[in-house]
Every structure is written in C-alpha cells, then in structure tokens.
Amino acid sequence: MKFTKMHGIGNDYIYINCFEETVSDPVSLSIAVSDVRKGIGSDGLVLIMPSETADFRMRIFNADGSEAQMCGNATRCIGKYVYENGMTDKTEITLETNSGIKYLTLSVDDENKVQQIRVDMGKAILEPEKIPVISDSCSPVVSMPIDVSVPEGVFSGGISVTCVSMGNPHAVVFTENIAGLDLEKIGSLFENHRLFPERINTEFIEVIDSHTLNMRVWERGSGETFACGTGACASAVASVLNGYCRHDEEILIHLRGGDLRITYKSDGTVLMTGGADFICTGEWLVK
C-alpha cells in the first residue's frame, strides 16, 4: 500500500489516497503505522476519500486507533496533496470532515506549489453540552476553576479552563512558563478528567501580547504533539473570550512545530492560515 507522510508545522500523519488504495481496517492500520519503532512513526492516519457532498472527504485516526472528528493541520496537508498530485486544479476546495464541510483557499506560487492554506473552520462551538463538558451553567465555560491532581506548585493560583469545540473538544489553560510544564505527567490528568465525558484536548497558553500566544498541546489519543490546528483555533477563541485578544484581529500562535495565524471573527467564524509540507512517500507491507 502506497503512503505519503506529511506534516503541518510538525503535526505529522500518514496519508493514504483512497482513490487508489483500499483500507479495510483503518483502526489497526493507524496503530501500526504510528509506532515509532515497528511502524513509520506519526501522530496518526489520514484517509483521503471521495465525497458526495464536497470535493474530497477526510477521515482521521489517532495513534491509539480512535477516530477523530477533525484535524486542522491535516486539512491543510490534504489541500496541498490533492492540488500538487493533480487531483484538482482548483484553489478553492471543499473538504468533508466528521465535523462538517471545511473551506480551503490555497496560495500557489509560480512553480504551481502550494505555499499557504487558509481554512474556514466554521463557527466555534461554545455550548457546554455540545463540546461536551459537564457544567452547572448553560453559558460558555470561560475561566472555570477545576480540580486537577497535578503536583503542588505546577500552576500558581489554581487551575481554570475555557472550553471550546472546533469539531473536537478543547480545554484551554492560561498559565506562565509553559516550557517548564511536564505534559507527560499532567496531560492525561486533563484528558481523562471527569468533567469531559468524551475526553479532551488541552492547550496550555502563555500570553505574550494582544496578538501573540505561545502554545503547547496535549491531544487525546496521541499525547503531546508539535502542533494542533483546531487547538490553535480554540486557543484564539479562548483568548478573545478572556479579554487577552480581540475579535477580527489576526493572532499569531507559536507552537513547538511552527506558527499558525488565527482570526476569530465577530460572527463566530474562525479562520486558520498556515503551511503544509511533504516528508516522504513509500510503501507499507500489508500483512
């Protein structure tokens, strides 16, 4: 089976062109290819498929085999893949995902290579029951204190979360010195917290100024990753809701793998802009 490995600012997945290949068991395949010693090594598996409602369809599986609803970095990689592999000549592409249709705008250079992709991620979901997060209020969960059994002194002044769904659930934590956080020890405590019935992706955010954030992310099913597109979007939304940033102004988010530019518009829509890169192609021996 032929595969392509791509990454969006360090968030790497194995991409399978299902116009040419058949994947009968994506759960097992995702676990196998993601293994860094016995497999190829990645954050998961992405299937590029035909769609009845859009130009293409995306399915994404985490490294533990669980299926994700959405991945912002993968949407950009698919845009680059289908354009540069001649599957479309359009620079305005619709992509069906498990969280609805996303709209991609490709920026192409003189050599017909995709340099940047802007994705209309749709509107941020703030209703607690739709994220989902257990809350006593029907209003958005903004800076809600929670009890997490982290070692003493990790967070000064207690822990609070702002919860947003961008097709998958996110809890955003604003804190200082995110470089010093041991996410291997504390990440799963957030992911599996009792307030999040479907587990949660958690972003740890350090505010630099009203247009700049530093971010680290712990993704459910994958652990800490170099980047998360939906997480960056959720963090931008949370930053506006908490008064750190403003609607309709671009926010530069520094992640471990690179930078994304996010705009949270007044109508609730979130725009994400960033690059995508090929790593390699190869063949996987299907046993």
N, C-alpha and C positions, 0 to 999 in steps of 0.2 A: 504494500500500500504506500503510495507516494504521500509525502507530507511536506509542509513548509513551516519553519519556525520563524515567528515574527515577534517583535516587541513594540509596545507603546511606552516610551520612557522607562524601560526596564521591566515592565509588566509583560512577561513572555508566555506565549501559548503556542501549542502545536495546532496548525490549521490544516484541515482536510477539505479538499474540494469535492463535495458530494455530487457535483455534476459529473464527476469522472470516477469516483470511488464509492463503494458501499460500506457503511459502518453499521454492523448488526448489533453490537454491544458497546455503545459509547461509554457506559459507566466503567466497565472493566478496562477498556482501552485508555480512558483518561488516567486511571490509577497507574497503569503500566507505563505509559509514555512519560508521565510526570516524574517518575522515580529518577533521582539524580545519579544513581549507581547502576541500576539494571535497565533503565529506560533512557530517554533522551534528556529529560530534565526540563521542567516548565511549571508554570502556575496552573496548568490545566489544558483542556482540549476544546477547540472551537471547530464546529462544523459549518461550512458554507453551503447552503442548500437552496433549491428552488423555492419560490413563494407564489402563492395565489393572490396575494394582496399587495405585494411590494416587488421591487426589482430583485431582491435577494432575501434569504432568511438566515438568521444566525441562531445556533444552539451552542451553549457553553457549559462545560462541565469542570468543576473544581478538581484539584489534585486528589481529593478524597472520594471522587466519583459522584458527589452531589451535583445536581443540575442547578445552575444559577439563572436568575431571571434576566440579568442584564450585566454588561461589562462595557464601560465607556471606552477604555483603551482598545478593546477588541473591535468595536465598531469602526474605529479609525483604521485599524490594520486591515479589516475587510475592505474598506473603501480603497485603500492602496492596492490590495491584492487583485480585486476584480478589475480595476482600471488598468493596471500595468500588465496584467495577464490577458488583456484583450477580451474580457468577458462583458465589457460595456465600454462605450465611448462617451458616456455621459459624465459630466462633472457635478450634476445634481442627482443624488442616488437616494432611493428609499430602501430601508432595511427593516425587515420584520424581526422583532425580538419577542421574548416571552413577556415583556412589559410594554408591548405596543410597537408601533412603527416609528422609527427614528429617521431624521432627515439629514443627509450628509452633503456638505459642499466641499469639493476638492479644489485645492490650489495646485495648478500644474505648471511646471517650468518649461523652458524652450525645448528641452530634451524629452518632453512628454512624461516626466517623472512627477509623482505626487509628492509635494513638499509639506503641505499642511492640510489638515482636515478640520472643518468646523462641523460640529454635530449639534443639531437642535434636539436636546434631550427631553423636550416636553416640560410639563409643569411639575414642580416639586410637590410631593405629597406630604402634608403636614398632619392629617387627621391620625390620632394615635391608633385607632383600630385598623387603619389601612396600612400602617407601617410594617408590622404591628408592634406596639409597645403597651404594656399594662400601665394605665394611668387613671387617676381619680377624676381627671378633667377631660372634657371633650375638646378643649382648645389645644393648640400646638404645644408640644412639650419643649419648652425653652428653658435652659438652665435649671433642670430638675435635679435636686440632690438625690443621689443613690448611695447605697452601702455596697462597697466592693472590698473584699478581704485582701487588699494589697498590703505589702509590708509598710510599717509605720515610717512616715517621712517621705514616701514617694511623691505624694501630692500634698502641697501645703494648702490649708484652708478647706479641706474636704473635696469631694468629687461631685460634679454635676454634669448632666448630659443634655444636649439638644438633639432631638430625633427627627430625622428626615428620611423619606424614601424617594429614591430616584429610579424606581422599578425594583430595587432591592433595599433592605433596611440598613440605616446607618445611625450610629450614636456618635456625636461629636463632643470631644472633651477639650476644653481650652485650658492650657497649662503653660508652664515655663520649662525651659531646658529639656525639650523633647528628645534631644540627642542622648541624654543620660537615662532614658527610660529603658528598662529591661522588658521588652514586649514578650519575650519568650516566657517570662514568668507571669506577667499580668494580663496578656492579651486574651487568653482563653477565659479568664475570670469575667471579662466583659462579654465576650462572645456567648457564653453559656449562662449569663445572669438570668434569674427567674423572671425579670421584667420583660424579657424578649422571647416570646414563645416560639419563634422561628429562628432563633439565634440572631446575632447582629454583627455587622461590620463596624469597627470602631476606628475613628480618626482622632489622633492626638495633635492639637493645633497650637502653634506658637504664633501670636500676632506680632508682626513686625511694624506695620503701619496700616493705614486705611485701604491700601491697595496691594498689600503683600502679606502672605502667610507662609509659614513653614509647616510641613505636614508629614507625619508618619502614620501608617495604617496597618491594622490587624484585620485580615479578611477571614470571614467564617469559611471553614473548609480548606483554607490554604495557609493560614498563619500570616506572619509579616511579609508583605510584598514590597517591591520597589516603587510601585505606583498603583493607584486605583482611580480610574476616571470618574465613576459615579461617586466615589468618596470625596474627590476634589470638588465635585458639584455640590454635594451635601454640605461640605465644609464652607463653601462660599455662601450658601443659603443660610447656614447657621451663623456665620459671621455677620450677615446683614440683620438677622433676627435678634442678635445680641448687641447690635449697635456698633460693632467694630468696623464694618464696611457699609457701603451704600448701594441701593438699587441702581441698575442701569450703568454701573461703572465697572470696567474690567478689573478683575482681581488676579494677580499673578501668584500662583501657588507653587512653591518649591517642594518637590518630593525627592525621595532618595534617588530615583532614576532620571530626574529631569524636571522640566517645568510645564505646567498647563496654565492656560488663560481662561478664566471663567467669568461669565456675566450673568447675574441674577436679575432678570428684568422685572419691571413693576407689575407686569401682568402674570407673574409667577413662572414664566418660561426660563429655562436655564440653557445657556449656550456654552459649549466647551470647544476649545481650539487647541490643537497640538499636533505633533508629528507621529509617524509610524515608520518602522524600519524592518527590512528583511534581515534575517540572521543566516539561514541556510535552508537548503532543500535536501531531501533524502528519501530513503525507502525504509519502511518498517516491516519486519518479517512477521506476518500474521500467523500465529500458531494455533 
